[in-house]
């Protein structure tokens, strides 16, 4: 395994916001290192890059946590909406309904003109000369 290429790969994944992949790859890398050490393998090259790889791993974890907090997910992964989110959603729906009602109320007189097709008698009147 090439530690420099693993670091570059994790760096690119973090750059393109594939944080979960970075976490999985780092954990798999740690398993491979643990297995190779148990078989007496040498990991001197990996030790040089270990802090850099760990920094990419911690960066990915931090950003995953920030993304989870900003999207309203709890630590256990459930998506229970907070009261503030419900209130904001309800407020926006009421605002949209009020806009539609206001638009209908504003445009209601135009429905009784020639453009609306009904109520053409409203504008028929006689002009009398004095």
OpenMM code with the backbone's topology and positions (N, CA, C; nanometers):
from openmm import Vec3, app, unit

residues = "UNK UNK UNK UNK UNK UNK UNK UNK UNK UNK UNK UNK UNK UNK UNK UNK UNK UNK UNK UNK UNK UNK UNK UNK UNK UNK UNK UNK UNK UNK UNK UNK UNK UNK UNK UNK UNK UNK UNK UNK UNK UNK UNK UNK UNK UNK UNK UNK UNK UNK UNK UNK UNK UNK UNK UNK UNK UNK UNK UNK UNK UNK UNK UNK UNK UNK UNK UNK UNK UNK UNK UNK UNK UNK UNK UNK UNK UNK UNK UNK UNK UNK UNK UNK UNK UNK UNK UNK UNK UNK UNK UNK UNK UNK UNK UNK UNK UNK UNK UNK UNK UNK UNK UNK UNK UNK UNK UNK UNK UNK UNK UNK UNK UNK UNK UNK UNK UNK UNK UNK UNK UNK UNK UNK UNK UNK UNK UNK UNK UNK".split()
positions = [
    Vec3(0.0849, -0.1174, 0.0000),
    Vec3(0.0000, 0.0000, 0.0000),
    Vec3(0.0889, 0.1230, 0.0000),
    Vec3(0.0507, 0.2222, -0.0771),
    Vec3(0.1265, 0.3446, -0.0893),
    Vec3(0.0562, 0.4519, -0.0066),
    Vec3(0.1221, 0.4986, 0.0981),
    Vec3(0.0604, 0.5935, 0.1906),
    Vec3(0.0393, 0.7292, 0.1266),
    Vec3(0.1324, 0.7710, 0.0416),
    Vec3(0.1186, 0.9013, -0.0243),
    Vec3(-0.0041, 0.9015, -0.1154),
    Vec3(-0.0247, 0.7951, -0.1910),
    Vec3(-0.1409, 0.7884, -0.2799),
    Vec3(-0.2705, 0.7791, -0.2000),
    Vec3(-0.2670, 0.7108, -0.0876),
    Vec3(-0.3853, 0.7043, -0.0020),
    Vec3(-0.4199, 0.8426, 0.0514),
    Vec3(-0.3167, 0.9186, 0.0907),
    Vec3(-0.3409, 1.0555, 0.1389),
    Vec3(-0.3988, 1.1425, 0.0276),
    Vec3(-0.3410, 1.1354, -0.0911),
    Vec3(-0.3911, 1.2160, -0.2034),
    Vec3(-0.5346, 1.1780, -0.2385),
    Vec3(-0.5641, 1.0500, -0.2321),
    Vec3(-0.6999, 1.0027, -0.2605),
    Vec3(-0.7992, 1.0577, -0.1585),
    Vec3(-0.7631, 1.0502, -0.0308),
    Vec3(-0.8524, 1.1026, 0.0737),
    Vec3(-0.8662, 1.2542, 0.0638),
    Vec3(-0.7589, 1.3202, 0.0263),
    Vec3(-0.7647, 1.4654, 0.0101),
    Vec3(-0.8620, 1.5028, -0.1022),
    Vec3(-0.8557, 1.4328, -0.2145),
    Vec3(-0.9478, 1.4585, -0.3250),
    Vec3(-1.0926, 1.4270, -0.2857),
    Vec3(-1.1119, 1.3185, -0.2134),
    Vec3(-1.2473, 1.2852, -0.1692),
    Vec3(-1.3033, 1.3937, -0.0779),
    Vec3(-1.2211, 1.4457, 0.0125),
    Vec3(-1.2666, 1.5537, 0.0993),
    Vec3(-1.2951, 1.6802, 0.0200),
    Vec3(-1.2153, 1.7045, -0.0837),
    Vec3(-1.2355, 1.8246, -0.1648),
    Vec3(-1.3709, 1.8216, -0.2345),
    Vec3(-1.4123, 1.7017, -0.2756),
    Vec3(-1.5410, 1.6875, -0.3437),
    Vec3(-1.6525, 1.6420, -0.2500),
    Vec3(-1.6301, 1.6543, -0.1206),
    Vec3(-1.7287, 1.6327, -0.0144),
    Vec3(-1.7801, 1.4890, -0.0068),
    Vec3(-1.6942, 1.3910, -0.0311),
    Vec3(-1.7280, 1.2505, -0.0122),
    Vec3(-1.6742, 1.2056, 0.1235),
    Vec3(-1.7314, 1.2641, 0.2283),
    Vec3(-1.6790, 1.2430, 0.3638),
    Vec3(-1.6993, 1.0994, 0.4116),
    Vec3(-1.8124, 1.0408, 0.3793),
    Vec3(-1.8406, 0.9049, 0.4243),
    Vec3(-1.7421, 0.8053, 0.3629),
    Vec3(-1.7057, 0.8286, 0.2388),
    Vec3(-1.6084, 0.7416, 0.1733),
    Vec3(-1.4719, 0.7527, 0.2398),
    Vec3(-1.4345, 0.8748, 0.2797),
    Vec3(-1.3068, 0.8937, 0.3490),
    Vec3(-1.3057, 0.8154, 0.4796),
    Vec3(-1.4157, 0.8225, 0.5532),
    Vec3(-1.4234, 0.7515, 0.6807),
    Vec3(-1.4114, 0.6009, 0.6589),
    Vec3(-1.4831, 0.5488, 0.5600),
    Vec3(-1.4778, 0.4047, 0.5322),
    Vec3(-1.3381, 0.3615, 0.4888),
    Vec3(-1.2764, 0.4396, 0.3998),
    Vec3(-1.1435, 0.4048, 0.3514),
    Vec3(-1.0402, 0.4090, 0.4640),
    Vec3(-1.0508, 0.5095, 0.5505),
    Vec3(-0.9551, 0.5195, 0.6608),
    Vec3(-0.9700, 0.4010, 0.7565),
    Vec3(-1.0940, 0.3637, 0.7861),
    Vec3(-1.1155, 0.2499, 0.8761),
    Vec3(-1.0659, 0.1196, 0.8134),
    Vec3(-1.0862, 0.1038, 0.6827),
    Vec3(-1.0336, -0.0150, 0.6145),
    Vec3(-0.8806, -0.0146, 0.6154),
    Vec3(-0.8210, 0.1022, 0.5968),
    Vec3(-0.6761, 0.1136, 0.6003),
    Vec3(-0.6218, 0.0758, 0.7378),
    Vec3(-0.6894, 0.1202, 0.8420),
    Vec3(-0.6458, 0.0857, 0.9777),
    Vec3(-0.6553, -0.0646, 1.0021),
    Vec3(-0.7584, -0.1275, 0.9486),
    Vec3(-0.7716, -0.2733, 0.9619),
    Vec3(-0.6575, -0.3454, 0.8903),
    Vec3(-0.6250, -0.2990, 0.7683),
    Vec3(-0.5157, -0.3613, 0.6943),
    Vec3(-0.3824, -0.3434, 0.7662),
    Vec3(-0.3613, -0.2264, 0.8245),
    Vec3(-0.2362, -0.2017, 0.8977),
    Vec3(-0.2292, -0.2916, 1.0198),
    Vec3(-0.3412, -0.3043, 1.0898),
    Vec3(-0.3440, -0.3897, 1.2091),
    Vec3(-0.3176, -0.5355, 1.1720),
    Vec3(-0.3760, -0.5806, 1.0636),
    Vec3(-0.3537, -0.7189, 1.0191),
    Vec3(-0.2109, -0.7417, 0.9743),
    Vec3(-0.1535, -0.6463, 0.9033),
    Vec3(-0.0164, -0.6662, 0.8564),
    Vec3(0.0831, -0.6602, 0.9722),
    Vec3(0.0549, -0.5802, 1.0736),
    Vec3(0.1430, -0.5763, 1.1911),
    Vec3(0.1347, -0.7055, 1.2697),
    Vec3(0.0175, -0.7666, 1.2715),
    Vec3(0.0045, -0.8928, 1.3438),
    Vec3(0.0804, -1.0052, 1.2729),
    Vec3(0.0994, -0.9894, 1.1404),
    Vec3(0.1771, -1.0882, 1.0656),
    Vec3(0.3244, -1.0512, 1.0559),
    Vec3(0.3656, -0.9444, 1.1241),
    Vec3(0.5063, -0.9066, 1.1272),
    Vec3(0.5504, -0.8219, 1.0107),
    Vec3(0.4578, -0.7572, 0.9419),
    Vec3(0.4919, -0.6718, 0.8283),
    Vec3(0.5484, -0.5384, 0.8736),
    Vec3(0.6239, -0.4740, 0.7876),
    Vec3(0.6852, -0.3452, 0.8184),
    Vec3(0.5971, -0.2333, 0.7621),
    Vec3(0.5742, -0.1327, 0.8419),
    Vec3(0.4905, -0.0212, 0.8004),
    Vec3(0.5630, 0.1121, 0.8219),
    Vec3(0.6923, 0.1167, 0.7979),
    Vec3(0.7692, 0.2387, 0.8201),
    Vec3(0.7226, 0.3526, 0.7304),
    Vec3(0.6895, 0.3226, 0.6045),
    Vec3(0.6440, 0.4269, 0.5129),
    Vec3(0.5091, 0.4834, 0.5556),
    Vec3(0.4261, 0.4008, 0.6125),
    Vec3(0.2951, 0.4464, 0.6566),
    Vec3(0.3060, 0.5388, 0.7773),
    Vec3(0.4035, 0.5154, 0.8633),
    Vec3(0.4195, 0.5989, 0.9821),
    Vec3(0.4490, 0.7434, 0.9457),
    Vec3(0.5190, 0.7660, 0.8352),
    Vec3(0.5478, 0.9021, 0.7909),
    Vec3(0.4204, 0.9771, 0.7529),
    Vec3(0.3239, 0.9079, 0.6996),
    Vec3(0.2004, 0.9705, 0.6504),
    Vec3(0.0832, 0.9538, 0.7464),
    Vec3(0.1047, 0.8904, 0.8586),
    Vec3(-0.0065, 0.8580, 0.9486),
    Vec3(-0.0770, 0.9826, 1.0009),
    Vec3(-0.0022, 1.0866, 1.0372),
    Vec3(-0.0671, 1.2080, 1.0891),
    Vec3(-0.1453, 1.2789, 0.9790),
    Vec3(-0.0931, 1.2770, 0.8568),
    Vec3(-0.1657, 1.3406, 0.7467),
    Vec3(-0.2941, 1.2651, 0.7142),
    Vec3(-0.2862, 1.1343, 0.7136),
    Vec3(-0.4070, 1.0548, 0.6892),
    Vec3(-0.5097, 1.0750, 0.7993),
    Vec3(-0.4605, 1.0828, 0.9221),
    Vec3(-0.5521, 1.1045, 1.0341),
    Vec3(-0.6158, 1.2433, 1.0280),
    Vec3(-0.5413, 1.3415, 0.9783),
    Vec3(-0.5990, 1.4757, 0.9646),
    Vec3(-0.7118, 1.4758, 0.8614),
    Vec3(-0.6952, 1.4020, 0.7516),
    Vec3(-0.8014, 1.3926, 0.6522),
    Vec3(-0.9236, 1.3210, 0.7094),
    Vec3(-0.8982, 1.2193, 0.7901),
    Vec3(-1.0067, 1.1446, 0.8552),
    Vec3(-1.0830, 1.2349, 0.9520),
    Vec3(-1.0112, 1.3108, 1.0342),
    Vec3(-1.0790, 1.3993, 1.1305),
    Vec3(-1.1527, 1.5121, 1.0584),
    Vec3(-1.0955, 1.5609, 0.9483),
    Vec3(-1.1633, 1.6631, 0.8672),
    Vec3(-1.2969, 1.6097, 0.8152),
    Vec3(-1.2953, 1.4874, 0.7655),
    Vec3(-1.4181, 1.4268, 0.7128),
    Vec3(-1.5213, 1.4075, 0.8239),
    Vec3(-1.4762, 1.3611, 0.9409),
    Vec3(-1.5705, 1.3425, 1.0527),
    Vec3(-1.6313, 1.4746, 1.0973),
    Vec3(-1.5485, 1.5787, 1.1079),
    Vec3(-1.5989, 1.7098, 1.1489),
    Vec3(-1.7030, 1.7620, 1.0512),
    Vec3(-1.6754, 1.7499, 0.9233),
    Vec3(-1.7704, 1.8011, 0.8247),
    Vec3(-1.8968, 1.7166, 0.8155),
    Vec3(-1.8855, 1.5874, 0.8404),
    Vec3(-2.0066, 1.5047, 0.8464),
    Vec3(-2.0939, 1.5473, 0.9635),
    Vec3(-2.0316, 1.5770, 1.0771),
    Vec3(-2.1081, 1.6214, 1.1939),
    Vec3(-2.1725, 1.7571, 1.1691),
    Vec3(-2.0992, 1.8488, 1.1049),
    Vec3(-2.1557, 1.9801, 1.0742),
    Vec3(-2.2731, 1.9689, 0.9779),
    Vec3(-2.2582, 1.8833, 0.8781),
    Vec3(-2.3669, 1.8640, 0.7817),
    Vec3(-2.4896, 1.8040, 0.8503),
    Vec3(-2.4671, 1.7110, 0.9420),
    Vec3(-2.5784, 1.6481, 1.0130),
    Vec3(-2.6486, 1.7491, 1.1029),
    Vec3(-2.5718, 1.8353, 1.1682),
    Vec3(-2.6332, 1.9363, 1.2553),
    Vec3(-2.7105, 2.0392, 1.1750),
    Vec3(-2.6574, 2.0804, 1.0615),
    Vec3(-2.7247, 2.1827, 0.9828),
    Vec3(-2.8501, 2.1302, 0.9142),
    Vec3(-2.8548, 2.0003, 0.8870),
    Vec3(-2.9730, 1.9461, 0.8209),
    Vec3(-3.0805, 1.9019, 0.9191),
    Vec3(-3.0537, 1.9105, 1.0477),
    Vec3(-3.1546, 1.8775, 1.1469),
    Vec3(-3.1551, 1.7332, 1.1894),
    Vec3(-3.0558, 1.6557, 1.1525),
    Vec3(-3.0492, 1.5164, 1.1940),
    Vec3(-2.9912, 1.5073, 1.3342),
    Vec3(-3.0400, 1.4118, 1.4102),
    Vec3(-2.9866, 1.3880, 1.5436),
    Vec3(-2.8603, 1.3046, 1.5346),
    Vec3(-2.7932, 1.2851, 1.6483),
    Vec3(-2.6701, 1.2071, 1.6493),
    Vec3(-2.6932, 1.0611, 1.6131),
    Vec3(-2.8122, 1.0096, 1.6413),
    Vec3(-2.8382, 0.8691, 1.6106),
    Vec3(-2.8834, 0.8486, 1.4660),
    Vec3(-2.8900, 0.9556, 1.3872),
    Vec3(-2.9238, 0.9431, 1.2460),
    Vec3(-3.0717, 0.9592, 1.2162),
    Vec3(-3.1553, 0.9726, 1.3178),
    Vec3(-3.2974, 0.9895, 1.2907),
    Vec3(-3.3241, 1.1337, 1.2493),
    Vec3(-3.4265, 1.1520, 1.1719),
    Vec3(-3.4547, 1.2834, 1.1152),
    Vec3(-3.5773, 1.3461, 1.1806),
    Vec3(-3.5777, 1.3542, 1.3111),
    Vec3(-3.6898, 1.4174, 1.3790),
    Vec3(-3.6754, 1.5685, 1.3656),
    Vec3(-3.7788, 1.6317, 1.3137),
    Vec3(-3.7734, 1.7758, 1.2937),
    Vec3(-3.7974, 1.8471, 1.4262),
    Vec3(-3.7249, 1.9540, 1.4464),
    Vec3(-3.7430, 2.0303, 1.5696),
    Vec3(-3.8650, 2.1212, 1.5551),
    Vec3(-3.9071, 2.1791, 1.6658),
    Vec3(-4.0239, 2.2673, 1.6640),
    Vec3(-3.9988, 2.3909, 1.5799),
    Vec3(-3.8750, 2.4392, 1.5791),
    Vec3(-3.8434, 2.5584, 1.4998),
    Vec3(-3.8606, 2.5300, 1.3506),
    Vec3(-3.8174, 2.4131, 1.3049),
    Vec3(-3.8332, 2.3797, 1.1640),
    Vec3(-3.9803, 2.3676, 1.1262),
    Vec3(-4.0584, 2.3086, 1.2131),
    Vec3(-4.2017, 2.2934, 1.1864),
    Vec3(-4.2692, 2.4295, 1.1806),
    Vec3(-4.2307, 2.5195, 1.2722),
    Vec3(-4.2909, 2.6534, 1.2751),
    Vec3(-4.2562, 2.7317, 1.1489),
    Vec3(-4.1341, 2.7230, 1.1049),
    Vec3(-4.0943, 2.7943, 0.9835),
    Vec3(-4.1674, 2.7388, 0.8620),
    Vec3(-4.1766, 2.6077, 0.8495),
    Vec3(-4.2479, 2.5470, 0.7373),
    Vec3(-4.3955, 2.5856, 0.7375),
    Vec3(-4.4553, 2.5849, 0.8549),
    Vec3(-4.5963, 2.6230, 0.8657),
    Vec3(-4.6152, 2.7702, 0.8292),
    Vec3(-4.5246, 2.8556, 0.8743),
    Vec3(-4.5329, 2.9986, 0.8424),
    Vec3(-4.5237, 3.0242, 0.6932),
    Vec3(-4.4322, 2.9562, 0.6252),
    Vec3(-4.4195, 2.9743, 0.4810),
    Vec3(-4.5414, 2.9214, 0.4066),
    Vec3(-4.5990, 2.8100, 0.4512),
    Vec3(-4.7191, 2.7615, 0.3835),
    Vec3(-4.8361, 2.8572, 0.3997),
    Vec3(-4.8504, 2.9143, 0.5175),
    Vec3(-4.9579, 3.0120, 0.5392),
    Vec3(-4.9353, 3.1348, 0.4528),
    Vec3(-4.8102, 3.1784, 0.4412),
    Vec3(-4.7785, 3.2944, 0.3581),
    Vec3(-4.8131, 3.2692, 0.2119),
    Vec3(-4.7826, 3.1517, 0.1613),
    Vec3(-4.8145, 3.1182, 0.0224),
    Vec3(-4.9658, 3.1142, 0.0022),
    Vec3(-5.0380, 3.0557, 0.0957),
    Vec3(-5.1849, 3.0532, 0.0841),
    Vec3(-5.2442, 3.1927, 0.0865),
    Vec3(-5.1914, 3.2805, 0.1714),
    Vec3(-5.2396, 3.4185, 0.1761),
    Vec3(-5.2100, 3.4915, 0.0447),
    Vec3(-5.0970, 3.4650, -0.0154),
    Vec3(-5.0646, 3.5268, -0.1444),
    Vec3(-5.1628, 3.4826, -0.2521),
    Vec3(-5.1957, 3.3533, -0.2561),
    Vec3(-5.2940, 3.3050, -0.3531),
    Vec3(-5.4315, 3.3662, -0.3275),
    Vec3(-5.4723, 3.3749, -0.2028),
    Vec3(-5.6026, 3.4343, -0.1708),
    Vec3(-5.6053, 3.5815, -0.2099),
    Vec3(-5.4972, 3.6533, -0.1838),
    Vec3(-5.4903, 3.7943, -0.2226),
    Vec3(-5.4933, 3.8120, -0.3725),
    Vec3(-5.4275, 3.7248, -0.4446),
    Vec3(-5.4277, 3.7316, -0.5898),
    Vec3(-5.5677, 3.7063, -0.6449),
    Vec3(-5.6372, 3.6094, -0.5905),
    Vec3(-5.7742, 3.5805, -0.6350),
    Vec3(-5.8659, 3.6983, -0.6023),
    Vec3(-5.8528, 3.7554, -0.4834),
    Vec3(-5.9347, 3.8699, -0.4435),
    Vec3(-5.9064, 3.9905, -0.5321),
    Vec3(-5.7796, 4.0121, -0.5668),
    Vec3(-5.7418, 4.1261, -0.6493),
    Vec3(-5.7909, 4.1114, -0.7926),
    Vec3(-5.7849, 3.9901, -0.8464),
    Vec3(-5.8231, 3.9684, -0.9852),
    Vec3(-5.9714, 3.9354, -1.0035),
    Vec3(-6.0481, 3.9275, -0.8978),
    Vec3(-6.1904, 3.8916, -0.9059),
    Vec3(-6.2720, 3.9919, -0.9875),
    Vec3(-6.2522, 4.1230, -0.9782),
    Vec3(-6.3329, 4.2135, -1.0623),
    Vec3(-6.3093, 4.1947, -1.2112),
    Vec3(-6.1930, 4.1514, -1.2513),
    Vec3(-6.1649, 4.1327, -1.3932),
    Vec3(-6.2373, 4.0116, -1.4515),
    Vec3(-6.2842, 3.9225, -1.3683),
    Vec3(-6.3533, 3.8045, -1.4200),
    Vec3(-6.4932, 3.8387, -1.4701),
    Vec3(-6.5417, 3.9574, -1.4354),
    Vec3(-6.6761, 3.9958, -1.4776),
    Vec3(-6.6717, 4.0932, -1.5939),
    Vec3(-6.5642, 4.1000, -1.6647),
    Vec3(-6.5528, 4.1866, -1.7816),
    Vec3(-6.5609, 4.1018, -1.9073),
    Vec3(-6.5407, 4.1667, -2.0209),
    Vec3(-6.5424, 4.0942, -2.1467),
    Vec3(-6.4269, 3.9940, -2.1525),
    Vec3(-6.3197, 4.0258, -2.0838),
    Vec3(-6.2059, 3.9345, -2.0839),
    Vec3(-6.2397, 3.8058, -2.0101),
    Vec3(-6.3223, 3.8167, -1.9074),
    Vec3(-6.3589, 3.6992, -1.8305),
    Vec3(-6.4663, 3.6166, -1.8974),
    Vec3(-6.5419, 3.6776, -1.9849),
    Vec3(-6.6419, 3.6026, -2.0586),
    Vec3(-6.7793, 3.6052, -1.9950),
    Vec3(-6.7931, 3.6452, -1.8714),
    Vec3(-6.9246, 3.6506, -1.8076),
    Vec3(-6.9512, 3.7929, -1.7637),
    Vec3(-7.0749, 3.8273, -1.7504),
    Vec3(-7.1133, 3.9575, -1.6990),
    Vec3(-7.0868, 4.0713, -1.7950),
    Vec3(-7.1143, 4.0537, -1.9222),
    Vec3(-7.0907, 4.1621, -2.0181),
    Vec3(-7.1988, 4.2693, -2.0075),
    Vec3(-7.3055, 4.2391, -1.9381),
    Vec3(-7.4137, 4.3378, -1.9230),
    Vec3(-7.3716, 4.4515, -1.8312),
    Vec3(-7.2718, 4.4327, -1.7543),
    Vec3(-7.2308, 4.5327, -1.6556),
    Vec3(-7.1867, 4.6627, -1.7226),
    Vec3(-7.1272, 4.6523, -1.8403),
    Vec3(-7.0721, 4.7725, -1.9023),
    Vec3(-7.1577, 4.8240, -2.0180),
    Vec3(-7.2812, 4.7779, -2.0304),
    Vec3(-7.3704, 4.8281, -2.1336),
    Vec3(-7.4534, 4.9434, -2.0767),
    Vec3(-7.4399, 5.0577, -2.1391),
    Vec3(-7.5171, 5.1723, -2.0953),
    Vec3(-7.5444, 5.2605, -2.2155),
    Vec3(-7.6471, 5.3455, -2.2025),
    Vec3(-7.6848, 5.4362, -2.3110),
    Vec3(-7.6217, 5.5717, -2.2862),
    Vec3(-7.5756, 5.6308, -2.3966),
    Vec3(-7.5213, 5.7651, -2.3882),
    Vec3(-7.6315, 5.8580, -2.4388),
    Vec3(-7.6719, 5.9516, -2.3547),
    Vec3(-7.7772, 6.0443, -2.3916),
    Vec3(-7.7156, 6.1811, -2.4164),
    Vec3(-7.7625, 6.2424, -2.5220),
    Vec3(-7.7130, 6.3743, -2.5542),
    Vec3(-7.8060, 6.4776, -2.4912),
    Vec3(-7.7455, 6.5834, -2.4436),
    Vec3(-7.8242, 6.6871, -2.3809),
    Vec3(-7.8668, 6.7920, -2.4792),
] * unit.nanometer
topology = app.Topology()
chain = topology.addChain("A")
for resn in residues:
    res = topology.addResidue(resn, chain)
    for name in ("N", "CA", "C"):
        topology.addAtom(name, app.Element.getBySymbol(name[0]), res)
